[in-house]
């Protein structure tokens, strides 16, 4: 009998290949990973880890806090990409507490930063796990204060509704609709609620190490429109959808 849940997640993984290719294109393409190590934070459906292995990485670790996603990734790795089993290691880990005992040449994260509630400590942990001279490739969004920055998870079906309605109203509404899982705050959904200003403040601490930084990065008509609107006075907070950057850690 087919595992319908697995097949549904597998179909979503197939859809994500294009998104992952788009991610790499926005940061200049996949770097030369031959013989190098890479940490994928928020490895999700496992696509980025597989792409890294295909690009020649010697060691790839994908960390995620979802048991079901890690189990899925391990199953796909075993059944469909077994040639990379000696390269890829998927682990259920909170990046804030991850201590592998070695450092990485590359640290990447795609569409995960907006979900890491303790992002300041998470980012610092990622930085510490990077070798001197190593590089970090990051791309994420939508940001919480953008039109649909709640990913639809607050179940408020209008742009910015999750921003302008009170959190108490949203939480009570979700709890009335979902008898199985109660929440006490928006963060319980897996959204850190960070405003653009807080991301900028965090990354500004490493401004001398940033090789590349862009907001609303991409060629779609939607992102072009958002860039224009975000350039208006006082509008950047509500019209900035994503952030992409590359950081090279200083060599000492």
N, C-alpha and C positions, 0 to 999 in steps of 0.2 A: 504494500500500500504506500502511495506517495505521501510524504510528510508535507501537507499543504502549507503549514506555517513556514517551513524551511524554504519551500518553493517560492513563496511570496517574498521572503527576504532575499532569496537568490535573484529574483527578478529585479528587486530594488538595487542590488549590487550591480547588475548589468547596466542599469540606467546611470549609475554613478561613474562609469568609466569616462564618459564624455565630460562630466563635471571635473573629474580629476585631471584630465588632459587640459581643460580650461585653466585650472589652478596653476599647473606648471607653466603654461604659456604666458600667464600673467606675471610670472617671476623669472622669465627668461628661458624657460625650458628646464628639463631635468639635468642637473649637473653631472659631471663625471663621477660616478660612484664606484668605479672599479676597485675592488679590494678594500672598500671603506665601510664604516659602521654608521647606522642611521637609527634614530629613535623617532617613531611616529606616535605623537601624543593625541589621543582621541581617535584611535585607529578605525573605529566604526565598523564598516563592512569589509575592511581589509584591503581595499583596492590600492591604497597608496603604498602599503608594505609590499604588495606583490609587484607593483611597478618598480619599486626600488630594487627588489631582487632581480627583476628582469634587466635592470640597468647595470647589473654587475656588483651590487653591494655584497660584501662578505658576511656582514651580520646586520640583521634588521630586527628590531624589537618594536612591536606594536602594543601600546598600553591603552586600556579602556576600562571604565568602571562598570560596564554592563556585562553580567554573566552570560546573557543570551547572545550578545554580539561576539564575545570571545569564543563561545562554543561554536557559533556559526562559522567564524573565521577559521578555527581549527579544523572543522569538518571540510570546508572548501579546500583548505590547504592540503589535507590528506587525500581527498578524492580527485581534485582537479589540478593541483599545482604541486604534486608530490616531489617534483624535482627541486623544489625550494625548501623542503622540510628541514634541511640542515642549515638553512640561512635564516628563516623567519621564525620568530618566537612571539606568539601572542600571549599577553599576560593581563589578568584582571588586577590593575593597579591604579591607585590614586597617585597622580604625578607628584603631589606634595609630599608623599611618603615613600617614593620609589628610590631605592638605594641599591643599584645593581653591582656596585663595586668596581665599575669601570666607566670611562667617559666615551662620548660619541663624536665622530667627525661631523655629523649633521644631525640637527633636530628639526623636525617638520611638524606642522599641525594645520589641518584643513577643516574649516567650519567647526571648530571646537572651542575657541577662546570665549565666545559668548555664552558657553554652557558651563565653564569652570567657575564655580561660585567663589572659591578662594583663589582668584586669578593672580593676585600679587605674589602669593607664596608659590603658586604653580609656575608662574613665569620665572621666578627666581630659581626654582628647582631645575627647570629646563636649562637655564643659563649655566648653572653649576655643573650640569651633566654634559656640557659642551666642552670639547677640548680647546685649549688655547689655539686661536687661529681657525677654529671650526665655525660653521655657518648655520644660521637658523633661518628657515623659510616658513613664513606664516601667512595665512590668508583666512579671513573669517567674516561672517555676516549672515543674516542682517543684524545690525546693532539694535539694541532694545528700543531706543527712542525713534527709530525709523518707522515708516508707515505700517509695516507688518513685522516689526521686530520681535514679536512674541512667538513667531513661527506658527501662529494659529493655536498655540497650546492653551491660551487663556480663554479660548472659545468666544472672544469678542470679535465679531465679523466685520468691523469697520476700521479703516485706517486710523492709527494712533488711539484707538479706543482703549487699549491696554495701558496707555500712558495717561490719559486724561480721566478715566474712571478710577475711583478709589480702589486701593488694593483690597480693602476689606470687602467691598462689593464684589470684586472679581473672585476672591477666595470663597466667599459664601456661595456664589453662583456655581462655581465648579464643584463644591462639596455637595450641593443639592442635586447636581446632575450625576455625580459619581459616588455611588454608595460604597464601592470597594476600596477606593483610595482617597483618603482625606488629606488635605494639605493645610498648613497654617500660614504659608507665605508663598509668594510667587517663586522664590528661589527653589522651593520644593519641586517645582516642575522641571528644574534643570536649566534655569535662565538666571544669569547673574545680575541682570538689570543695570549693568554699567552704562553710564552716559559716555558719549564720545570724549568729553573732557577728561574723564578718569583714565581712559586708555592712553590719551595723549600724554598725560602726566606720567604714567608708568613708562612709556617708551622714551620719553624725553630724558630719562635718567641714563639711557644708553645712546643718546643722539650721536655721539662721536663714533659709535660702532655701526650705525645704520648705513648700509650701502644703498638702500632703496626703501622708499616709503610712499605709499599712495592711498588716498581715500576715494571711495566710489570708483574703484579701478575696474576697467572693462570697456568693451566696445559696443555694448548693446544700447539701443535707443533709450531704454529705461535709465541706465547708468549715466548716459550723457545728460539726460534731463535732470537727474538728481544732482549731478555736478554743478549744473547751472543754478539750480535752486539753492544748493548749499552755499553758493558764493554770495548770496544775498545777505545783508546784515542780519545777524542773530538767527539765521536759519540753518546753519551748519549742523547743529545738534539734532534737528528733526529730519534732515534730508541726507544724512550720511549713512549709507547702507552697508559698506564693507571697508575693511582695512587690509592691505597687503604690505608686507615688508620683508627685507632681507637684512639680517644682522651678522656681522663677522666679529667674533669674540677676539679681543686683543691678545696678542702673543706677548708673553712676559719673559 
